[in-house]
Amino acid sequence: MIAPVWLIGGGLTGLMGAIALYQHVRQRKRREALTEYCQIRGFAFEPKRPGGERRFRDVFEPFQQGQDNSWRNTISGAKNGAPFIAFEYVWTTGSGRSRRTHHRSGLIWESDAVSFPKFALAPEGWFSRLGEFFGLQDIDFTDAPEFSQAYRLTGPNESAIRQLFTPEIRQFLAATPDQHVTGGGRFLIWWFDSELPAADELDEWLERGDHVRRRFFTK
């Protein structure tokens, strides 16, 4: 027997409501755990910071994309003497059935003592290799084949980027795969396509990020 349309519609509405409730409870518990984590370590925590991405838009392209943008779960503090901002950024693309929600999280460091050329570094993949075939940029180093095979490096000022990516930086990145790093001016951003880690994983995550920072800020 085929169920009436109203019954099917009601079931779907109930399911969507249950999913929304689950997400609400999950996010509330995450915020509570992050709040406690920051209180213990002396960090500042902001569940929401409307427009928090604006000052970084010129450096980080995803901050210019999509709609319904939301900067949230901001953690501000210092690690090994270096001030940082940890963030979670959410935005949507498309509409209707093609609507998609995207998550990015990462660490931002800022210093007036540096001026990075604008660059973006991400793991090399099938699509980026296909892009190279069709002429898209990828800055390679003949003396660092492992690094060049592992990463795609782009930016408008190639000579300055080559100067920035010293042998030490390239060796470190080749030995620690799957890094995402973007820089420009006084900002350096280390990021991932995901939410912030759980509170009990943040210490290790911050330490991993700080290893990246030290390569770029220490001369």
N, C-alpha and C positions, 0 to 999 in steps of 0.2 A: 504494500500500500504506500503510495507516495504521500509524504507529509505535506500539509498545506504550506503555501508560500509564507503566510504570516508566522508559522511555527519555525520555519527555517530561518527567516529574517530575525526572529526573536532570539533564536539560538546563537546566530552570528553576533548579534548585538551584545548578548550576555558574554560571549567569548572575548570580544574586544574589550568589554568592560573589565573582565577578569585580568586580561593582559595589562591594561592600563593601571589597575590597582596594584598588580605585582610590581610593575616598574616603579610606581610611586613609592611603595614600601621599600623596595631595593635601594632606590636613590636616597631615601631618608636614612636608612641604615648606613650607607656609604658615607654620607655627610657626617653622621654621628661619629663614625670610626675615624674619619679624617680630622674632625674637630678635636677628638681626644688625642690623636697622634701629635697634632701641632701644639696642643697645650703642654704635653709632656716635654717636647723638644724646644719649646720657646719660639716656634714659628707662628706667623700670622695666617689665619685661614679665612677666606671669603667664599661662601657658597655661590654667590653671584657677583659678577662685576660687569654690568652692561657696557658694551663698547670697549671692553678691555683690550681687544685686538687692534684698535684703530692705530695706535702709535707704531705698530709693527707691520702694517700692511705693505709698506714699500719693500720690506725685506722678505716677507713670507707670503707667497702667492695664494695659498688656501684661505687666507684671511680676506681675500677679495672675492671669493666665490659664493654662489648659492644664495639662499634666503633663510629666514628664520634663524639667523645666527645667534649663538649663545656661548659666551665665555663664562666658565663656571669652575668651581672647586679650585680656586687660586690659592697656592701656598707660597708665601714669601718668607725668606730667611737667608741664612748664610751656611755654606758648606765649605769646610777647610779655608775659612776666611774670605770666601768669594760670595757676594750676594747673588741670589737667584730668584727667579719666579717660575714656579711650576704651574702649568695650566691644563685645562681641559676645554676643548673647543668643539662645538657641534653645529652642523648646518645641514640644510636639505637641498636637494636638487630634484627637478622634475615635478610632476603632479599626478594625482590619481593613482592608478596602479603602478605607474613608473616612478613614483615618489621614492626617494632614497634618503636615508639619514646617514651622515658621515661623522666620524669621530676622529679627532686628533688630540694628542696630549704630548707634553714635552717640557723642556727646561729652557729658559731664556736667561742669558747673562748679558750684562751691559757694562761697558767701560769707556770712559772718555780717553783712555790711554791707547786705544787701538782704533784703526780705521780699516775694516775688512773690505776687500772688493766684493761686490755682490756675487754670490755663488750658491749653487744647490748641489748637494751630494746625496745620492740614493743608491741602493743596491741595483746592480745590473740585472736585467731580466729579459725575457723573450721579447716583450713589446719595445723595450728601449733598444735592444739590438736591431729589431726591425726598423726602428726610427733611424738608427745610424745608417742602415742600408739605403734609406730614402733621403739621407743628407742632414738629419738632425744632429745637433752638436753633441759631442762627447770628448772631453779633453783627456787624452791618454798620455802616459809617460812611457817612453820606450825602455827606460831603465827600471821601471817598476811594473812588470807585466802582471803580477798577481793582483796588485792594486787596481790596475786598469781593467782587468777581467772581472773583478768583483764589484766595481762601482761605475756609475755614470756621473760625470762631473760636468756641470754647465755653468755659464756665466758670461756676461758681455765683455769683460776685460780679461782675455785669456792670459796675457803676459803677467798680469798682477796675480791671477789665480795660481799660475805655475810657480810664482815666487812664494806665495803663501804656503802651498802644499810642499813642504820640505820633505826630504827623505825620511825624517823621523815620523812625521805625520802620516805619510803614505805607508810606512812599515807598520805603524800602530793600527791603522784602519784595515790593512790587509790581514792582520792577525786577529782582528775583532770584527767579523763580518756583520752585515745587515744593519749598519749604522745609517741614520738619516740626519744630515747636518746642513743647515742653511745659515748664511751669514751676510752681513752688509753693514757698512758704517761701524757703529759702536755695538752692534748686536750680534750674538751668536745663538742659534736655536738648535737644539737636539730634540727630535720628535719621532712619533710613531703613529700609525693608523689604528689607534685604540683609545680607550678610556685610560685615566690614570690607574696605576696599579693599586691593589688593595693596600690598606694601611700597613699590614704586616709585611708587605714586600717593598715598601717605599725606601727604607734605609739602603737596601742593596741597589735599588734603582737609582737613587740619588748618587751613590758612589760610582756607579757605572757612568752616569752622565758627567760627573766631575772628572773622571779619567779623560773624557773627550775634551772638556774645557781646558784642562791643563796643557794639552798638546797645542791648542791654538792661542792661548793667552800667555804662555811661558816662552820667552825667547832666550 
